[in-house]
């Protein structure tokens, strides 16, 4: 069963691409990072799950990555 959030659609005519992200760590830290990403970037809602060892949280979300200059090599 896949309960991950569907990817956020990119703007029509743009070459920006959605990237699926998984965050793992302390519950408060993960939720704070997701909130910051949602305020500053085009992100879908997050799906939260306990980590397998139950000592933290996993979050799944999609982020739209804008097209920028090619990275220097």
C-alpha positions as CSV (number, residue, x, y, z in Angstrom):
1,X,0.0,0.0,0.0
2,X,1.4,3.4,-1.0
3,X,0.0,6.3,1.0
4,X,2.5,8.8,-0.2
5,X,1.3,12.2,-1.3
6,X,1.1,12.6,-5.1
7,X,3.6,14.9,-6.7
8,X,2.8,18.6,-6.9
9,X,2.1,19.7,-10.5
10,X,4.6,22.0,-12.0
11,X,3.4,25.3,-13.6
12,X,2.2,24.9,-17.2
13,X,4.9,25.5,-19.8
14,X,7.7,25.3,-17.2
15,X,10.5,22.8,-17.2
16,X,10.5,22.6,-13.4
17,X,10.3,19.0,-12.1
18,X,8.8,17.6,-8.9
19,X,11.2,15.7,-6.7
20,X,9.9,13.2,-4.1
21,X,11.6,13.7,-0.7
22,X,11.8,11.5,2.4
23,X,12.9,13.1,5.6
24,X,13.8,11.1,8.7
25,X,14.6,12.3,12.2
26,X,13.3,13.7,15.4
27,X,9.5,14.4,15.1
28,X,9.7,18.1,16.0
29,X,12.7,18.7,13.7
30,X,11.1,16.9,10.7
31,X,7.8,18.8,11.1
32,X,9.6,22.1,11.5
33,X,11.6,21.4,8.3
34,X,8.5,20.4,6.4
35,X,6.7,23.6,7.5
36,X,9.7,25.7,6.4
37,X,9.8,24.0,3.0
38,X,6.0,24.5,2.5
39,X,6.4,28.2,3.2
40,X,9.4,28.8,1.0
41,X,8.9,26.4,-1.9
42,X,6.2,24.7,-4.0
43,X,5.5,21.7,-1.9
44,X,2.7,19.3,-1.5
45,X,1.3,18.3,1.8
46,X,3.4,15.9,3.8
47,X,2.6,12.4,4.9
48,X,4.0,11.5,8.3
49,X,4.8,8.0,9.6
50,X,6.7,6.8,12.6
51,X,10.3,5.6,11.9
52,X,10.7,1.8,11.9
53,X,12.4,1.8,15.3
54,X,9.6,4.2,16.6
55,X,12.2,6.8,17.6
56,X,11.4,9.6,15.3
57,X,9.3,10.5,12.2
58,X,9.5,9.9,8.5
59,X,7.9,12.5,6.2
60,X,7.2,12.2,2.5
61,X,6.5,15.1,0.3
62,X,7.1,16.4,-3.2
63,X,9.0,19.6,-4.0
64,X,9.0,21.5,-7.3
65,X,12.6,22.2,-8.2
66,X,12.8,25.4,-10.4
67,X,15.0,25.3,-13.5
68,X,18.2,27.2,-12.9
69,X,21.6,27.5,-14.4
70,X,23.5,24.3,-15.0
71,X,25.7,23.3,-12.1
72,X,29.4,24.1,-12.5
73,X,31.6,21.0,-13.0
